[in-house]
Amino acid sequence: MRRTRLRAKGQLTLPEEIRTAARLEEGDLLEAEITEEGILLRPQKLIDATQAWFWSPEWAAGEREADADLAAGRGETFESGEAFIAALRQLAKPARKRRP
């Protein structure tokens, strides 16, 4: 169990292990509640932590690229998963054996 000190204006610093485990970042909102056990802090993420990967800058860039490809007509649709796999197999090149 870690200790932290209450500072001026009611400020406190949560230990790094807790911030990391709770996926807290600077500016995140926390809901504070008094319970029978003490003080309970609940992160109030605007984005569900399990979906945060979707909102990462890298993912957003990929989404923009995909949208641009669709808008430009660069895409292909398939009637089934099997048809998609068959198209991928046709694109795959067999590995060539090197001669000694």
C-alpha positions in Angstrom: 0.0 0.0 0.0 1.3 3.4 -1.0 1.0 6.7 0.9 0.5 10.1 -0.6 0.4 13.6 1.0 -2.5 16.0 0.7 -1.2 19.3 -0.5 -2.4 22.9 -0.7 -5.9 23.4 -2.3 -6.7 19.7 -1.7 -4.2 18.4 -4.3 -2.7 14.9 -4.1 -0.5 12.9 -6.3 -1.5 9.3 -7.0 1.5 6.9 -7.1 2.7 6.0 -10.6 1.7 2.3 -10.2 -1.9 3.3 -9.5 -2.0 5.8 -12.4 -0.6 3.2 -14.7 -2.9 0.4 -13.6 -6.0 2.7 -13.8 -4.8 4.1 -17.2 -5.0 7.6 -15.8 -3.5 10.5 -17.7 -3.1 14.2 -16.8 -6.5 16.0 -17.1 -8.6 12.9 -16.5 -11.7 13.4 -14.5 -12.1 11.5 -11.2 -15.4 11.1 -9.3 -14.8 11.2 -5.5 -17.2 9.6 -3.0 -17.2 8.9 0.7 -17.9 5.3 1.5 -17.9 3.2 4.7 -14.3 2.2 3.9 -13.0 5.7 3.2 -12.7 7.7 0.0 -13.4 6.1 -3.3 -12.0 7.6 -6.5 -13.6 6.5 -9.8 -12.0 7.5 -13.2 -14.6 9.1 -15.4 -13.1 8.4 -18.8 -15.0 9.9 -21.7 -13.8 6.9 -23.7 -14.1 3.4 -22.2 -10.6 2.3 -21.4 -11.1 -1.0 -23.2 -11.8 0.9 -26.4 -9.0 3.5 -26.0 -6.8 1.8 -28.7 -9.5 2.7 -31.2 -9.0 6.4 -30.4 -5.2 6.4 -30.5 -3.6 8.9 -33.0 -2.2 5.9 -35.0 -5.6 4.2 -35.3 -7.3 7.5 -36.2 -4.7 8.1 -39.0 -5.4 4.6 -40.4 -9.2 5.3 -40.3 -8.6 8.5 -42.3 -6.5 6.7 -44.8 -9.1 4.0 -45.2 -11.9 6.6 -45.6 -9.8 8.4 -48.3 -9.3 5.0 -50.1 -13.0 4.3 -50.1 -13.8 7.8 -51.3 -11.3 7.4 -54.2 -12.8 4.0 -55.1 -9.8 2.1 -54.0 -11.4 -0.9 -52.5 -12.8 -4.3 -53.2 -15.8 -6.2 -51.8 -16.3 -9.9 -51.5 -19.5 -12.0 -51.3 -18.1 -14.2 -48.5 -15.2 -14.8 -46.2 -14.2 -17.7 -48.4 -14.1 -15.5 -51.4 -11.9 -13.0 -49.5 -9.5 -15.7 -48.4 -9.3 -17.1 -52.0 -8.4 -13.6 -53.3 -5.7 -13.2 -50.6 -4.3 -16.6 -51.6 -4.1 -15.5 -55.2 -2.2 -12.4 -54.2 0.3 -14.4 -52.1 3.4 -15.4 -53.9 4.9 -18.8 -53.1 8.3 -18.6 -51.5 11.1 -19.3 -54.0 13.8 -21.7 -53.2 17.3 -20.3 -53.5 19.8 -22.2 -55.3 23.2 -22.7 -53.6 
